[in-house]
């Protein structure tokens, strides 16, 4: 007989899944209906005071114009008027608002030639292409995420009072949010919510999985210490707090967005370390376990 508290808990966490599914439907609708945006074919990053090309997409307008990795964008020439490029937003604004798909623009590029010597030259980007569509791959990832969620829901409904099902369900829910949700970068209310849930799912997936590996199939001694779980989730809580604060305050202080790449690097490092440790724990558990059922 399932107690009323377990029923309420199960319904609550299933309601959370339904809310994220509803958000996914809105997000997918926005992605499918998204208007193609112009793309010069360059992945730009701000490095110090310079706007640097980190990669060039083969066959793009920038590739045809002769840009290479490491080039610095100094000016954008718009009908004889030179715009000094000081921020990544300058590039995106010009491409979307001034040039458009099929348009023409001239970049003034600074390139190091030898022994620290640099030269300036004009690169003519003709017939600017639309940004390559990622929708087919994103739909595939969304389907994978839905499969994970269905597995988590099935296990939770099948054994709602079992010791590890709620934890396993939240692991599946995190995977679902990471694989299925994708921000468009419009920073609208819905898009910001998608970005926040996607980021939160990615950040908390690591400690959730690590904690699960420490609990299943039997609880490790380290979890008997009162503060162990606190320290497992503390880095994730700090990262989510920093990410949330960054987006909330960036509306008033756009310069804060320059910290986003560094924060993203910390998130990836946190994710990698947690999953490497989890893998080691699983391997040790497998080698130490003698019961065939637990080994499976």
KOLMITI-209830 format. One line per 4 residues: number of its first residue (from 1); their letters; for each residue x, y, z of C-alpha. Coordinates in pm, whole numbers, plus 50000, padded with zeros to 5 digits. Example, Ala and Ser with C-alpha at 12.3 -4.5 7.8 and 13.67 -1.06 7.14 Angstrom:
# KOLMITI-209830
1> as> 51230:49550:50780; 51367:49894:50714 $
END
This chain:
# KOLMITI-209830
1> xxxx> 50000:50000:50000; 50148:50332:49891; 50129:50603:50156; 49966:50939:50080 $
5> xxxx> 50299:51123:50129; 50462:50911:49858; 50166:50971:49627; 50192:51349:49681 $
9> xxxx> 50569:51339:49622; 50525:51136:49304; 50257:51366:49167; 50468:51672:49250 $
13> xxxx> 50777:51553:49064; 50566:51433:48770; 50406:51779:48761; 50755:51928:48732 $
17> xxxx> 50817:51707:48429; 50489:51818:48270; 50586:52182:48319; 50922:52128:48146 $
21> xxxx> 50750:51934:47866; 50516:52231:47812; 50820:52460:47801; 50984:52223:47551 $
25> xxxx> 50680:52241:47320; 50697:52623:47322; 51074:52611:47273; 51048:52366:46981 $
29> xxxx> 50778:52579:46820; 51004:52883:46843; 51301:52691:46701; 51103:52549:46409 $
33> xxxx> 50963:52893:46324; 51294:53075:46369; 51384:53305:46079; 51733:53229:45937 $
37> xxxx> 51994:53484:46039; 52297:53595:45837; 52627:53437:45931; 52976:53544:45823 $
41> xxxx> 53111:53196:45901; 53343:53309:46182; 53336:53210:46547; 53444:53531:46717 $
45> xxxx> 53560:53575:47075; 53671:53877:47273; 54030:53835:47388; 54145:54135:47584 $
49> xxxx> 54065:54436:47367; 54066:54233:47045; 53785:54052:46860; 53956:53734:46747 $
53> xxxx> 53852:53464:46500; 53872:53123:46668; 53748:52921:46370; 53628:52971:46012 $
57> xxxx> 53349:52764:45862; 53468:52612:45529; 53288:52757:45227; 53149:53054:45420 $
61> xxxx> 53172:53418:45314; 53467:53469:45550; 53645:53163:45414; 53596:53286:45056 $
65> xxxx> 53732:53626:45161; 54051:53470:45297; 54006:53504:45674; 54196:53257:45891 $
69> xxxx> 54201:53156:46256; 54371:53418:46472; 54268:53720:46263; 54153:54026:46458 $
73> xxxx> 53851:54228:46343; 53925:54600:46378; 53664:54781:46165; 53352:54709:45963 $
77> xxxx> 53312:54920:45649; 52951:55013:45580; 52920:55211:45257; 53246:55393:45322 $
81> xxxx> 53177:55450:45692; 53418:55264:45919; 53267:55125:46240; 53523:55038:46508 $
85> xxxx> 53449:54694:46649; 53478:54689:47029; 53230:54417:47122; 53088:54095:46976 $
89> xxxx> 52745:54255:46969; 52875:54505:46713; 52938:54220:46469; 52600:54053:46520 $
93> xxxx> 52415:54385:46501; 52575:54478:46170; 52516:54134:46019; 52149:54112:46121 $
97> xxxx> 52039:54475:46097; 52259:54621:45822; 52377:54340:45594; 52131:54051:45590 $
101> xxxx> 52144:53725:45396; 52305:53768:45056; 52452:54104:45157; 52800:54247:45121 $
105> xxxx> 53036:54382:45387; 53403:54469:45420; 53600:54377:45731; 53928:54550:45818 $
109> xxxx> 54142:54268:45952; 54462:54280:46155; 54688:53981:46100; 55025:53893:46246 $
113> xxxx> 55264:53817:45960; 55599:53744:46132; 55807:53828:46440; 55519:54014:46601 $
117> xxxx> 55470:54240:46299; 55109:54304:46203; 54934:54434:45897; 54587:54566:45819 $
121> xxxx> 54394:54457:45512; 54037:54465:45386; 53844:54142:45345; 53538:54161:45118 $
125> xxxx> 53265:53926:45236; 53023:53874:44947; 52692:53688:44944; 52669:53642:45321 $
129> xxxx> 52511:53303:45389; 52235:53213:45636; 52349:53043:45951; 52353:52663:45898 $
133> xxxx> 52042:52503:46045; 52096:52285:46352; 51728:52192:46377; 51750:51828:46253 $
137> xxxx> 52024:51749:46506; 51840:51939:46781; 51521:51740:46711; 51723:51419:46737 $
141> xxxx> 51866:51530:47074; 51517:51628:47192; 51393:51276:47107; 51682:51123:47305 $
145> xxxx> 51595:51347:47600; 51230:51240:47586; 51336:50873:47595; 51539:50938:47911 $
149> xxxx> 51243:51115:48069; 51004:50831:47982; 51243:50580:48140; 51258:50790:48458 $
153> xxxx> 50878:50826:48470; 50827:50454:48409; 51062:50356:48693; 50905:50613:48927 $
157> xxxx> 50547:50499:48857; 50642:50131:48865; 50817:50154:49204; 50728:50489:49365 $
161> xxxx> 50829:50377:49716; 51161:50213:49617; 51471:50366:49775; 51648:50500:49464 $
165> xxxx> 51370:50570:49214; 51320:50939:49297; 51694:51001:49266; 51710:50811:48936 $
169> xxxx> 51409:51009:48814; 51585:51342:48878; 51892:51217:48691; 51667:51137:48393 $
173> xxxx> 51487:51471:48425; 51821:51656:48417; 51931:51464:48107; 51595:51546:47947 $
177> xxxx> 51636:51921:48007; 51996:51920:47879; 51920:51726:47559; 51579:51869:47474 $
181> xxxx> 51590:52240:47559; 51794:52487:47356; 51803:52865:47387; 51764:53080:47076 $
185> xxxx> 51965:53364:47226; 51677:53613:47198; 51672:53668:47578; 51293:53692:47581 $
189> xxxx> 51116:53574:47897; 51056:53222:47763; 51402:53199:47605; 51570:53314:47929 $
193> xxxx> 51369:53053:48121; 51477:52785:47872; 51840:52890:47909; 51821:52889:48288 $
197> xxxx> 51657:52544:48311; 51893:52402:48048; 52196:52536:48238; 52061:52424:48575 $
201> xxxx> 51997:52074:48441; 52351:52052:48299; 52513:52181:48619; 52313:51962:48860 $
205> xxxx> 52333:51648:48643; 52694:51600:48753; 52640:51594:49134; 52310:51405:49093 $
209> xxxx> 52486:51126:48905; 52783:51128:49145; 52547:51107:49444; 52354:50825:49274 $
213> xxxx> 52676:50628:49217; 52760:50669:49586; 52415:50537:49686; 52356:50258:49436 $
217> xxxx> 52357:49961:49466; 52461:50022:49829; 52540:50337:50023; 52909:50423:50069 $
221> xxxx> 53053:50514:50408; 53128:50870:50298; 52755:50948:50285; 52726:50873:50655 $
225> xxxx> 52907:51200:50720; 52654:51479:50767; 52827:51730:50540; 52916:51492:50255 $
229> xxxx> 52598:51555:50053; 52627:51929:50120; 52973:51939:49962; 52863:51722:49669 $
233> xxxx> 52600:51976:49567; 52772:52298:49684; 52975:52364:49363; 52662:52318:49151 $
237> xxxx> 52462:52553:49371; 52736:52819:49344; 52753:52783:48965; 52374:52812:48928 $
241> xxxx> 52374:53115:49155; 52649:53282:48950; 52475:53200:48620; 52140:53332:48743 $
245> xxxx> 52296:53647:48885; 52492:53708:48567; 52179:53704:48352; 51969:53905:48594 $
249> xxxx> 52224:54186:48626; 52345:54174:48263; 52028:54354:48151; 52155:54662:48338 $
253> xxxx> 52525:54588:48290; 52578:54415:47951; 52953:54398:48011; 52887:54114:48257 $
257> xxxx> 52815:53885:47961; 53188:53884:47891; 53220:53652:48192; 52987:53397:48032 $
261> xxxx> 53261:53199:47845; 53466:53168:48166; 53162:53055:48361; 53079:52802:48088 $
265> xxxx> 53434:52665:48111; 53389:52620:48487; 53061:52435:48425; 53229:52196:48179 $
269> xxxx> 53519:52135:48420; 53274:52069:48704; 53077:51828:48483; 53391:51646:48366 $
273> xxxx> 53542:51601:48711; 53214:51473:48858; 53161:51218:48581; 53521:51096:48590 $
277> xxxx> 53488:51038:48965; 53150:50871:48910; 53300:50639:48648; 53578:50537:48887 $
281> xxxx> 53322:50467:49160; 53114:50253:48923; 53421:50058:48814; 53532:49995:49171 $
285> xxxx> 53178:49892:49266; 53162:49650:48973; 53494:49491:49066; 53404:49459:49436 $
289> xxxx> 53051:49326:49387; 53014:48951:49379; 52634:48927:49342; 52549:48879:48973 $
293> xxxx> 52224:49079:48997; 52403:49381:49144; 52682:49354:48887; 52422:49375:48610 $
END
